Amino acid sequence: MKIVVTGSIAFDYLMSFPGRFTEHFLPEHMQRVSLSFLVDTMDKRRGGCGPNIAYTLALLGERPLLMATAGEDFGEYRQWLEAAGIDTSLAKEIAGKFCASFFCSTDQANNQIASFYTGAMADAGQLSFRTVRDCGFAIIAPNDPGAMIQYADECRTLAIPFIFDPGQQCARMSGEELRGGVIGATIVVVNDYELELLRQKTGLSERDILDQVKAMIVTRGEHGSSVLTRDGRVDVPAVPPHRIVDPTGVGDAYRGGLMKGLALGMPYAMCARLGSVAATYALEHLGGLSHAYTWSEFRKRYEEHFGSSSLPASPLR
């Protein structure tokens, strides 16, 4: 199965605030907020939803194709991704632009305040699934909103099964755009907050969404995730981390683990369990691409938390 991952390519500027953001918001003055948070540390890391998801798939034995636009500063990053087992032949560098940039501050309660500069991501609509041969499965992760809807249209037309993962773009996309991504998707993945935005903007209930897709997966942070199908709901617990370092990229790692399960032909609930294990590895490291593990280590951790499994001894199908 040829897996295509779409999504932003970005550099992450990760900062830590030694307090709690919520202590500095005054409810009676929310109509006029002017705050500055003095941070203790800042790290620049490779990131973006597309590479984060693709990296987890590569760790789990796949060689995904990353289809995304990047800036002139992508050269060294591309080499790093190729060395990690990711096919970047579908990634296009845009002249005169930089990669997208994610500026994120995290407080002591793991709350985050972030800004995102689009950069070369704005040109993602130049790419097309019509140029991809033999695509077996795809994920449409947060990216330029117009490109996301274009990709969904193309996948429907070309009969390519796809995951619609609107993520943080739920706040920017219109109800009509979000509907366009949901209709025809195989799976919709959102967190609990994004699900509420999706409902409000589209007017679709959970049942309405499930009438359009095979499954909807809702992630709930430390409370795990829920797999919803027309047959019912299965709750999957989170895997306890050995330490908590940084939540950046955790959701992307979950999606990578989920897709590995789909590539292996596993039931949705088991796919979600793979996602939980992958997410925890990311939570234990700074940024979305700092962790590493072997298949045997991953399999052992899965079985320690979820019991014996039908995971193969090798990640290869």
Salt bridges, closest charged atoms under 4 A:
ASP43 OD1 - ARG45 NH2 3.96
GLU62 OE2 - LYS260 NZ 2.72
GLU62 OE2 - ARG317 NH1 2.52
GLU76 OE2 - ARG46 NH2 2.71
GLU82 OE1 - ARG63 NH2 3.02
GLU93 OE2 - ARG78 NH2 3.42
ASP123 OD1 - LYS97 NZ 2.70
ASP153 OD1 - ARG156 NH2 2.29
ASP165 OD2 - ARG255 NE 2.96
GLU196 OE2 - ARG199 NH1 2.25
GLU206 OE2 - ARG199 NH2 2.40
GLU222 OE2 - HIS223 NE2 3.69
ASP235 OD1 - ARG233 NE 2.80
GLU284 OE2 - ARG301 NH2 2.61
GLU303 OE2 - ARG299 NH2 3.72
